[in-house]
């Protein structure tokens, strides 16, 4: 998927340098078995105050499944970023 085809609702998008840092961070989290996957799990962890970082994919359909997460992360003072998968 190209940057032109990304839904304009997907914001903030990660640049190429940030994507490599995010992938390294996700790999470390997976090694320590602290990685949760899915919109439902992310919502639960944000509501419980456990999450410190939320990564979302910009190429999912429909994107509206994830649109509540940046707002919830902002309320809980958690970093959220939308990653453009290639």
C-alpha beads as a LAMMPS data file, in Angstrom:
LAMMPS data file: protein, C-alpha beads

86 atoms
85 bonds

1 atom types
1 bond types

-500.0 500.0 xlo xhi
-500.0 500.0 ylo yhi
-500.0 500.0 zlo zhi

Masses

1 110.0

Atoms # bond

1 1 1 0.000 0.000 0.000
2 1 1 1.385 3.405 -0.899
3 1 1 1.190 6.569 1.132
4 1 1 -1.300 8.025 -1.347
5 1 1 -3.695 5.110 -0.824
6 1 1 -3.700 5.411 2.976
7 1 1 -6.923 6.503 4.566
8 1 1 -6.602 10.166 5.656
9 1 1 -8.041 9.195 9.046
10 1 1 -4.824 7.265 9.788
11 1 1 -2.804 9.795 11.777
12 1 1 0.017 10.090 12.936
13 1 1 1.903 7.930 10.444
14 1 1 5.385 6.694 11.270
15 1 1 8.246 7.526 8.920
16 1 1 10.768 4.905 7.706
17 1 1 13.275 5.525 10.506
18 1 1 10.600 5.330 13.187
19 1 1 9.230 2.104 11.689
20 1 1 12.555 0.321 12.241
21 1 1 12.665 1.532 15.853
22 1 1 9.066 0.398 16.405
23 1 1 9.755 -3.035 14.920
24 1 1 12.762 -3.461 17.224
25 1 1 10.641 -2.445 20.203
26 1 1 7.885 -4.871 19.205
27 1 1 10.396 -7.691 18.851
28 1 1 11.735 -6.999 22.343
29 1 1 8.199 -6.943 23.752
30 1 1 7.457 -10.263 22.051
31 1 1 10.621 -11.795 23.508
32 1 1 9.537 -10.762 27.012
33 1 1 5.988 -11.984 26.316
34 1 1 4.526 -8.535 26.976
35 1 1 2.965 -8.053 23.549
36 1 1 -0.810 -7.929 23.199
37 1 1 -2.436 -8.123 19.764
38 1 1 -5.791 -6.891 18.572
39 1 1 -8.073 -3.917 19.068
40 1 1 -9.952 -5.542 21.935
41 1 1 -6.786 -6.367 23.880
42 1 1 -5.392 -2.872 23.256
43 1 1 -8.599 -1.307 24.546
44 1 1 -8.549 -3.480 27.677
45 1 1 -4.916 -2.691 28.427
46 1 1 -5.456 1.050 27.921
47 1 1 -8.515 1.071 30.187
48 1 1 -6.634 -0.829 32.897
49 1 1 -3.689 1.551 32.675
50 1 1 -1.212 -1.184 31.757
51 1 1 -0.244 0.003 28.256
52 1 1 2.705 2.299 27.693
53 1 1 2.830 2.195 23.896
54 1 1 0.195 1.380 21.245
55 1 1 1.036 0.561 17.608
56 1 1 -1.702 0.372 14.983
57 1 1 -1.580 -0.635 11.318
58 1 1 -2.759 1.938 8.776
59 1 1 -3.736 -0.595 6.124
60 1 1 -6.570 -2.429 7.867
61 1 1 -10.096 -2.461 6.534
62 1 1 -12.240 -0.932 7.959
63 1 1 -9.957 1.532 9.732
64 1 1 -12.818 2.577 12.006
65 1 1 -12.096 -0.501 14.158
66 1 1 -9.007 1.294 15.516
67 1 1 -10.077 4.936 15.485
68 1 1 -11.031 4.971 19.171
69 1 1 -7.540 3.898 20.278
70 1 1 -5.658 7.200 19.673
71 1 1 -8.290 9.115 21.649
72 1 1 -8.217 6.605 24.483
73 1 1 -4.406 6.622 24.500
74 1 1 -4.394 10.421 24.666
75 1 1 -6.723 10.338 27.678
76 1 1 -4.488 7.811 29.427
77 1 1 -1.255 9.697 28.456
78 1 1 0.056 6.780 26.385
79 1 1 2.091 7.077 23.177
80 1 1 0.205 5.908 20.100
81 1 1 1.459 5.701 16.535
82 1 1 -0.011 4.349 13.321
83 1 1 2.443 2.352 11.280
84 1 1 2.219 2.150 7.516
85 1 1 2.832 -1.507 6.716
86 1 1 4.565 -2.309 3.444

Bonds

1 1 1 2
2 1 2 3
3 1 3 4
4 1 4 5
5 1 5 6
6 1 6 7
7 1 7 8
8 1 8 9
9 1 9 10
10 1 10 11
11 1 11 12
12 1 12 13
13 1 13 14
14 1 14 15
15 1 15 16
16 1 16 17
17 1 17 18
18 1 18 19
19 1 19 20
20 1 20 21
21 1 21 22
22 1 22 23
23 1 23 24
24 1 24 25
25 1 25 26
26 1 26 27
27 1 27 28
28 1 28 29
29 1 29 30
30 1 30 31
31 1 31 32
32 1 32 33
33 1 33 34
34 1 34 35
35 1 35 36
36 1 36 37
37 1 37 38
38 1 38 39
39 1 39 40
40 1 40 41
41 1 41 42
42 1 42 43
43 1 43 44
44 1 44 45
45 1 45 46
46 1 46 47
47 1 47 48
48 1 48 49
49 1 49 50
50 1 50 51
51 1 51 52
52 1 52 53
53 1 53 54
54 1 54 55
55 1 55 56
56 1 56 57
57 1 57 58
58 1 58 59
59 1 59 60
60 1 60 61
61 1 61 62
62 1 62 63
63 1 63 64
64 1 64 65
65 1 65 66
66 1 66 67
67 1 67 68
68 1 68 69
69 1 69 70
70 1 70 71
71 1 71 72
72 1 72 73
73 1 73 74
74 1 74 75
75 1 75 76
76 1 76 77
77 1 77 78
78 1 78 79
79 1 79 80
80 1 80 81
81 1 81 82
82 1 82 83
83 1 83 84
84 1 84 85
85 1 85 86
